Every structure is written in C-alpha cells, then in structure tokens.
C-alpha cells in the first residue's frame, strides 16, 4: 500500500473520530483527536514495509553500474589494443553481424578511445541505453569527438552491447 492511500485512510478514520467527539460533546476528546490527526499526517513511519529498500531500485543501480562497466571495458580494450576484450563486450547477435578481423583492423590507428559523461537514458531489467561522450585519438588523424549511444542487453553472461552508434561532433 502506498503512503498516500495509507495516510488517506488514517485521515478518514481520524475525521470520523472527530465527528463522534463533537456529537458526544467532549471538548477534550476533540483536542486529543486533533493532535492525533495532525501527528499522523506528519509521521514518517506509517508502515514498516514502506521504510524497506525497493529491491527493483537497488537492482537497477547495480545493473546500471554493471552496464557502464561493460561500456568502459569495451573502450579500454580498444585503447589497450586488446580487441578480443572489446569484442567479448558485444552480444552474440552483434558479433554475428561483424567480421572480427575486419572490425579489429578498423581500430589499427586508434591510440585511445575514452568515454565520459555517461548517462542512463533508458533502463529496464533486460535493456539499458547509455548516452556518452567519446574522444577518439588516432595516429595519424588526431583527436575526434563523438556523442554516442550504446544499447546493452542482459544475457546469461551479463550485460552485452547490442548496438552502438557514435555521431561525430564537429
């Protein structure tokens, strides 16, 4: 039961007691009921279960951190020239759309691939969309900046990148 409906039931009960006290004519009872009503409205501990952490929220925080870790590992692998590490961050579906050797050769001139300003754009139990800034340094070529979006899916092996789009920022 949420706090609003729980409080509204208490208010309704308190109002009924207030009406009864007026009918009976006991001024002291009216004051006591008013004090009870006011204190119940401002009470923070309405229900023990409301004070317990929501397991879905806790899970989301852990999942977001895990998904962000996968994105960071992907780019770290590119920077370290450990392309297999980066490739293993991709979902099986994404991997089958790529030729590993051609994909890895695409990073041959990359000196570093660094992400920053990572934000969770959308999140469910099975899919997280991350937005981020990417700075890629190539030799030759210099530094290029991108705005990226990565879609990660939950698999039996954990979070995997299922789609990644990086748009050049002039």
C-alpha positions, 0 to 999 in steps of 0.5 A: 500500500502506498503512503498516500492511500495509507495516510488517506485512510488514517485521515478518514478514520481520524475525521470520523473520530472527530465527528463522534467527539463533537456529537458526544460533546467532549471538548477534550476528546476533540483536542486529543483527536486533533493532535492525533490527526495532525501527528499522523499526517506528519509521521514518517513511519506509517508502515514498516514495509514502506521504510524497506529498500525497493529491491527493483531500485537497488537492482537497477543501480547495480545493473546500471553500474554493471552496464557502464562497466561493460561500456568502459571495458569495451573502450579500454580494450580498444585503447589497450589494443586488446580487441578480443576484450572489446569484442567479448563486450558485444552480444552474440547477435552483434558479433554475428553481424561483424567480421572480427578481423575486419572490425579489429583492423578498423581500430589499427590507428586508434591510440585511445578511445575514452568515454565520459559523461555517461548517462542512463537514458533508458533502463529496464531489467533486460535493456539499458541505453547509455548516452556518452561522450567519446574522444577518439585519438588516432595516429595519424588523424588526431583527436575526434569527438563523438556523442554516442549511444550504446544499447546493452542487453542482459544475457546469461553472461551479463550485460552485452552491447547490442548496438552502438552508434557514435555521431561525430561532433564537429 
